[in-house]
Amino acid sequence: MRRLRNVKIVATLGPASNDYATIRALFEAGADVFRLNMSHGSHDDIRARHQMLRRIEADTGTPVCILADLQGPKLRVGTFANGSEELVERAHFRLDLDPAPGTLERVNLPHPEIFAALEPGSSLLVNDGKIRLEVRDCGPDFADCVVTVGGTISNRKGVNVPDVVLPLAALSEKDRRDLEFVCELGVDWLALSFVQRPEDVEEARSLARGRAAILSKIEKPAAVKAFDAILAVSDGIMVARGDLGVELPVQAVPPIQKRLVRGARAAAKPVIVATQMLESMIDSPMPTRAEVSDVATAIYEGADAVMLSAESAAGSYPIEAVTTMNNTAISVENDPVYRDIIEASRSAKRTSVADAIVAAAREIAENTPIKAICCFTQTGKTVSLVARERPRVPILALTPLVETARRLSLTWGTHCVLTEPQERFKGAVICAARAALSDGFAHEHEQIAVVAGVPFNVRGTTNILRVAPCDERLIYSGDPE
């Protein structure tokens, strides 16, 4: 199914999108990637959704990308004798390892790793930052705090520790079980939560063993500081603005988003902008103007994908939310200013033959009337390099590997086509021409650019670019064997 836009849409599945008809409608409305949130639902629920997605793929003949989002360690306070307490500003409050029910003076925090990392002056945020505590004294089993922002604290509310790198692995035991389950099930991307350091990503990669690509969620201040190192070992990035906006001042998030998007694009790795993009559509069929502007900003910045969370998973209007994103993307990408911004932000360093080949393909697309850039790929690397250039014409990714086609469905501007393996370049050109014609990207009298590597089926050999007619007779008559 051909999309009339380049940015991709990620839709989270959940109770509001839990049957074949609804998921198929989300796909037809514009969802390119489907997120399975491992924080919610049993393995049986996840398996059922996975089966429906693969059925949609078979029914439509279009590769469908599935992203499994691992929960990560959850830091929470214990329970209170009264269920909740009201903390007032300047009051003293203690967090400790004592499992006894909490009171107005203290509560259990069953995470000794937090106490090991705290220092006087550190901040603790409770319930998405609604309550703020400043550590005055601490030890291996306690933290005495002063309430700097008061509010109601209740059972098992989440805790954020923005000031320190916690000695916690990004993968809990639940995450390890979930990772193995979804890799055996057959997902295309793993989203890794609570990333603080590149070693977190490398651990997940060793467990995945090549069965899924690794996408790092940047949601901790430590991850922002170590972004370049994390990006280097990741296959993709998610700008997870929810926790970022809790642990950092909210005004810091937009410039961080812009920097992360540019960094991922320069590295030719896909980047998703996520969280609260159309939040009001959980309960309303219409978004706010500010939300539409937020989606548009991510598209203007050059993000590969924008994501819906509760809007499509638990909201009352999941299909309308996808439709709104789709229509917003089409409108933005038809704005002449969009091309000005995208091309002004092109900053890739080209150091290889492959870099030069894809840059040349983009130059040709800008200066001649070719209709598409067709890339033959085994791993998807060639397509990623072309997408980094953000060309003005569609990118056709032709591959004999369904796993590659699925993963590339997250990449900007990419239309994935499964092909037979090719042994000769002329056959590849003919295959590209047929794909461009059959999928409506070109007419017989028009031309395409073909990017490939010779010899075929060898990784990392992108070394050839040809402008070719879509008329097979001209290909046969113009080329020697």
Disulfide bonds with the S-S distance in Angstrom:
none
